[in-house]
Amino acid sequence: MTEETVSATTTIGASAETVFAVLADPAQHAAIDGTGWVRDSLDDQRLTGSGQVFRVAMYHPNHPDGSYEMANQVLAFEPPRVISWKPGYVSPETGKLEFGGWMWRYDLTQLGPDKTKVTLSYDWSAVGPIPRQHIHFPPFSPDHLDNSLSHLAAIVAR
């Protein structure tokens, strides 16, 4: 862990291809999420490459609206090794996609035919000063990453 990155690692009893396929399906993200904030995928499409944007419905009791949407842009897409995205939102002022400066990343290392090491990282090093006035980083409890990896392992095992 660096000052502005947290990560957790686990080993999942499945191939890297199988794990990656679950991560590339935004419809699975609510079930993977360890906080309960991600609610539903709003786009009926799998992730296929860098630059792609996928939207999810979210809920957080401290958000001014409670329910809201995030538009995530895929940064890295290297099947079956790396997938990452940065959450953003459509600016009400400009109508354009803007980003807060944090990102999610999964690194997968095949350890055997049915064994994959998975590292989940959350990096907020690019967050500017204004969001930092309103959001404490990381904005979740320390067990969130471990919970997410446990949820991912359970989904893959099905």
Residue pairs with C-beta under 8 A, 6 or more apart in sequence:
1 7
2 125
4 123
4 124
4 125
4 127
4 137
5 121
5 122
5 123
5 124
5 125
6 121
6 122
6 138
6 142
6 145
7 119
7 120
7 121
7 122
7 145
8 119
8 120
8 145
8 146
8 148
8 149
9 117
9 118
9 119
9 120
9 149
10 117
10 118
10 146
10 149
10 150
10 153
11 111
11 115
11 116
11 117
11 118
12 19
12 115
12 116
12 118
12 149
12 152
12 153
12 156
13 114
13 115
13 153
13 156
13 157
14 114
14 115
14 116
14 156
14 157
15 80
15 110
15 113
15 114
15 116
16 80
16 81
16 108
16 109
16 110
16 116
17 79
17 80
18 116
18 156
19 80
19 108
19 116
19 118
19 152
19 156
20 79
20 80
20 81
20 83
20 108
21 80
22 28
22 32
22 152
22 155
22 156
23 32
23 47
23 83
23 106
23 152
24 46
24 47
24 48
24 77
24 79
24 83
25 46
25 47
26 41
26 43
26 45
26 46
26 47
26 54
26 56
27 41
27 44
28 155
29 38
29 41
29 56
30 38
30 39
30 40
30 41
30 56
31 151
31 155
32 38
32 148
32 151
32 152
32 155
33 148
33 151
34 140
34 143
34 144
34 145
34 146
34 147
34 148
34 149
34 150
34 151
35 140
35 144
35 147
36 59
37 58
37 59
37 60
38 56
38 57
38 58
39 56
39 57
39 58
39 59
39 67
40 56
40 57
41 54
41 55
41 56
41 57
42 54
42 55
42 56
42 57
42 69
43 54
43 55
45 54
47 54
47 74
47 77
47 83
48 77
49 74
49 77
50 74
50 75
50 76
50 77
51 73
51 74
52 73
52 74
52 77
53 71
53 72
53 73
53 74
53 97
54 71
54 72
54 74
54 85
55 69
55 70
55 71
55 72
56 69
56 70
56 72
57 67
57 68
57 69
58 67
58 68
58 69
58 70
59 66
59 67
59 68
60 66
60 68
68 89
69 89
69 90
70 87
70 88
70 89
71 87
71 88
71 89
71 90
71 97
72 85
72 86
72 87
72 88
73 85
73 86
73 88
73 97
73 99
74 83
74 84
74 85
75 84
75 85
75 86
75 103
75 105
76 82
76 83
76 84
76 105
77 83
80 108
80 110
81 107
81 108
81 109
82 105
82 106
82 107
82 108
83 105
83 106
84 103
84 104
84 105
84 106
85 103
85 104
86 99
86 100
86 101
86 102
86 103
86 104
87 99
87 100
87 102
87 103
87 104
88 97
88 98
88 99
88 100
89 97
89 98
89 100
90 96
90 97
90 98
91 97
91 98
100 127
100 131
100 135
101 124
101 125
101 126
101 127
101 128
101 131
102 122
102 123
102 124
102 126
102 127
102 137
103 122
103 123
103 126
104 120
104 121
104 122
105 120
105 121
105 122
105 123
106 118
106 119
106 120
106 121
107 118
107 119
107 121
108 116
108 117
108 118
109 116
109 117
109 119
110 116
111 117
118 149
118 152
120 145
120 148
120 149
122 138
122 145
124 137
124 138
127 135
127 137
138 144
